[in-house]
Structures are given as structure tokens and as C-alpha cells.
């Protein structure tokens, strides 16, 4: 890109306001999943610059080969889709915890895709972009855009977009150590499937932008599997539901983060502080957001 050495791309995390995993699987072997998600203002930041070859570095060091990083996979997939060499240096400043259910790897992949679109002057609505995103992970298509949305299929087919709940305070809490991989959560789910809650009340509430009804229908039937793998999640969830100012609380995605929708930012801040000081859990206050990756030219 003439006149610019690098770009910065923010990669926002997400929470699942509704997650319904079905026991039956499609022809690919994927569970049918209904998911209503919103981004939050907790973000990773990617610095992307042209290079003589593709390389990805994570700070703090993720201690995995770069070829296993979703940003690396996304760049490679973009190169294959558009018959170009994805020669970029990508530095990921990580703030979204891994194995948390907040979608950090998917967010990083989406940010990489959008950054490459910017450099290659590609239309992000090109169907090939969506195909690349879906090839990396079920949540990646959602992260390309950002407003609250309902996804079906394997959680990768956009059905509806909704008016944002921008600014709604959220407290995020997880056990200090460890996490739950989506793969492990689905394996445990298959051992003892839990029926999903009725989806329609959530969709009706989102269409009407009825916050009271939205938060009354927060649900995640993958949460019991996550709690069986990591019982400390149950402790966090039971604790957070007793805290002042909480309108709704559940596990996000496959865990291990528990989120609480709060009445006020003060309540969200107080929960995060208490979780940190009284229990030594990882904790962060945040807000619901409405944006996907945001690009700043360096």
C-alpha cells in the first residue's frame, strides 16, 4: 500500500448470548449449531506489514508453531483463494485469553483476512472471502462484520443481523489457570447431550431490540460440558450470579470465561475487581460492541 509501512487491525472478542448445540451432525460431521453473538470491546491487535515471506509472531509467545496459528492459516487460505503470495509479517498482541470461549483465534483470523483485503484492494463482500473465513473456523465469518447476529449451520451461516447493544456493561471472569478447547467440549457434550433452549424467544427479542427479553433468554447448552471438564467454571458461574447488578450470566461458547451482563459499568467493574482480589481469578470488565476488525494505517 503506497505510503504506509504497516497497518494495525483490532480483533474484538465475542460472547454468545445464545448457544444451542444439537446432537445431530451434518454430512461433514459437524454439529448443527444455533448461535447469537455480539462482539465486545476486549481486543487483540494485529500489526501487519508486507514482507518477503509469511511469518506470524504472538506476544506473549503462544509456544506453538506459527503454521498452527489461525492468522497464518487465514493468510495462506487468502493466498490460495486469490492466487497470490501472502507475504506479510503479522505480529499479534494478545489480550483475549485462549481457550476462553471468547473467540480469540477466530477474531485474529478475521482481522488477518480484512488486513489482507485492505492491502490487496479486495471487496470484503466477495463470496470468496466468506468461503475463506468458513474454512478456518465456524466463528470467523461473524468476526468479519461485528454487529450482533444469528448464525445457523455449524454456527457459520449468517441468518440475521440485529441492532447493536452497544455500551451494555459486561463482566468477564475465568479461572486463573487452564481453559477448555472447543474440541474437548464437543466430545464431552456427545457423551451426555443436553437439549438446547428454545431459540425463537431470543430471536424475537433481538428483532424487537427488547433488552429485558434478550437477557432473560441468555442460554448455552454447551456450558454443562465445559463445567464437567473444568469444574472451577461452575464455581465462577455460581459466584457471579449472586453479585449485585447482574442481569444475566452464563458461560461463553465452550468456556472457560463466564460473562455477566450488568446494570451499570460500576457493577461490572466491581465484579471484575472482586473476582481478581478475592478469588485470584482472571477478570476484565468490558462493554458490548458493534464492530468487526478496525484498520488503522501506520
N, C-alpha and C positions, 0 to 999 in steps of 0.2 A: 504494500500500500504506500504510494508516494508520500514522502514527508513524515512518515511515522515509523519508529523502530519497533514498537510493541503496542499491544492493546491489553487492557485489563478487562476481564469479564467476571462479573459476580455470578455465583451459583447458589441461589436460595434453596434452603431445605423445605420440607413439606411435613404436614401432618395429615393423617387420614381421619376425616370427620365421620366417615362410614367406611367400613371394610367388610365385605361379605364374600367369603371363600366358599365355593361349592365343592362337594366331594367328587362330583363327576369331572372328567377331564376331556379336553378336545383331542383331535386327531394328532396333535403334536405332543400330547402327554402333559399339557399344561392345565391346571385347574381353571375352571371358569371363575372369574373374579369380578365383583362389582365394587367400585371404589369412588368415593367422593373425596377429593383432596383440595387443600389450599396451601399455597406457599406461605412461609413465614420469613421474618427479616433476619434470621440467622443464616449466614452465607459463608461459603468458601470463596476465595478469589483466585482466578487463574490469570497469570501473565503469559501471553502468547506472542512469540516473535518468529519471523522467518529464520530458518536455519539451513545448514547443508544436509541435515538428516533429521528424522523424527526422534525426539527424546522427551521424556516426561520425568520430572522430579517432584517429589512431595515433601513439604515441610509442615510438621515434623516428619521425619523419614518413616514411610509406611512399612519398610522392611519386606517388600515384595518385589519381584521382577517387574520392570516397567511394562513388559508385554501383558501383564495381568491387570494393569490399571485400566479402568473404563475409559479414561480420556485417551489413552494410547489406542485402545480398540476402536473408539469412535473416530479418531483421526485416520486410522487405517481403513475403516469402512467408508469414510468420505472419499478417500483416495480411490478406492475400488469403484465406488458409485459414479465418480466423475472423471475417472481415468486420468488422475493427476497424482503426482508425488506429494504426500502430505508432509513436507519438510518444514516442521515447526519445532521450536523449543517451547515446552509448556511447563511452567512452574505453578504448582498448586499449593496455595497457602490454606491449610486445612483448619477449619473451625467446627465443622459438622462432625460429631463423633461417628466412628464406623460401627457397624452392627447395632445401629440405634433405632432403625425404623424411620429415620428422617430423610432417607433417600440421598445421602451424600454422594455415593458413586454415580448414581443416575444423574444428579444435578451437575456433577463435573463433566459427565459425558455430553449432556445437553449444552453446557457452556462451551465445550470444545467445538461441537458442531456449529454453534452460532458464531463462534470466533472465526472458524474456517470459512463459513458463509460470508463473513464480512471481508476477509482477505481476498476470497475468490469472486466476490461480487455475485453471489448466488441469491436467488429468491428463496427465503426460508419456507415459503409455502409450496415449493417444488415437491411433488409427491415422493421424489427420491430421498428427500430429507427425512420425511416421516418414516420411510422404509429403513433408512439407516438407523434412526432412533430406536425403532422397534427391534431391530436386530441386536442391539446392545442390551436392552432390558425393558421390562414392561412399563416402568415409570418414566422412562426417558422422554417419550412423546409429550407427556404432561409438562415436563420441565422446559420444553421449548417455548411455552407460552406463558403460563403463570396464573391467570385468573382461576378461581375455584371451578372445578369441572367434575363431571361424572364420566368415568371410563368403564367400559364393559370388556367382553372378550376375555383375555387373560389379564385384564387390567391395563390393556394397551390400546384400546379403541375408543377414541373420544366420541361421546354421545351428546353431551350438553355442556355449555359454559354458563356460569352464573355471575350475577353482580357480586363484586368483591365484598368481603367482610373486613375491609382494610382498617387496621388500627386496633382490632379486638385484642386485648391482652391475653397472653399465654404464658404459663409457667412450664418449663421442661425439666424433668428430673429423671435420673437414671442411677443405678448402682455405679459406684466409682470404677470398679474393675469389670472387665468382661463385656460380653454382648451376645446377641443372638443372630445367627445368619438366617437369611430367608429360607435357604435350602433346608436347614435343620428344623425350622419352624413348620414348614410344609410336611416334612417327614413325620414329625410328631402329630401334626393335625390328622394325617392319614391314619394314624394308629387309633385315634379316637375323635372322629369328625364331630364338629358342633354346628348345628344348623344356623345359618345367618339370620339376623333380624330382618323384618320386613323392610325392603328398600324404599317402597313408594312413599311412606311418610317423610323420609329425608328428602327425596326428590321434590315432593310438593312444597316442603318448607324452603328448599333452596330456590325454587322457581318464584315463590312469593316473597323471598328475602325476609322470612319470618324468623328472626334470630332466636326467639324463645323456643319455637318448634324445632329449629335446626339443632340447638344444643340439647333439647330433650331427646333427640333421636341419634345422638352420637353412639356408635356401636362398632365393635371389632370382634368377630368370632374367631380370629386367629390369636387373640390375646391369651386364651387358656393354654394353647400350645407353647407360647413364649414363656408363660409363667411356670409351666412344668419343666422346661429346660433350665430356666433361671428363676428359682423361687423368690429371689430378692425383689423381682419385679412386683410380685404380689404385695410385698411389704411396702414398697413405694406407692403402689396404687391405693392400698387401704389407707395409708397415711395421708396422701394428697386429697382424698375425697373428704377428709374431716377438716380440711383447712378453711378458714374464713374466706368468703368471696369467690368460692369455686362454683361455677355454673354447670360444668360437665367435666368429666375426666375419663381417660381411657389410655390404653397402650396405642402407640402409633405404629402402624404397619406390623412387622414381625418382631418389634421390640428392638432394643430394651428401654427406650425412652417412654415415660409416662407423661402425657400432657394434661394440663388443666386449663380450661377456658375460664377466665376470671372476670369479675365485675369491673375491676379497676386495675390500672397499671401498678398502683401501690400494692394491691393484693398479690399480683403476680411477682413483683419484686420481693415482697415479704416471704412468699413461699420459697422462692429460689434461695434467699438468704438463710432461711431456717433449714432447708434441706442441706445446704453446704455446712453451716455452722453446727447444727445439732446432730446430723447423721453422717457427715462427710461424704455425701453423695455428690455426683456431678449435677450441676443445676445451672439454669440460664433462664432469664425472663426474655420474652420476645413479643412480637405482635404478628397477627395475620397480615399477609401482604397480597399484592395483586400482580406481581411482575415475574417474568421469567428471567433469563440471563440479560444483564445490562452491560453494555460495552462502553468503555471509556478509552479514547485514543491517547496513547502515550506520546 
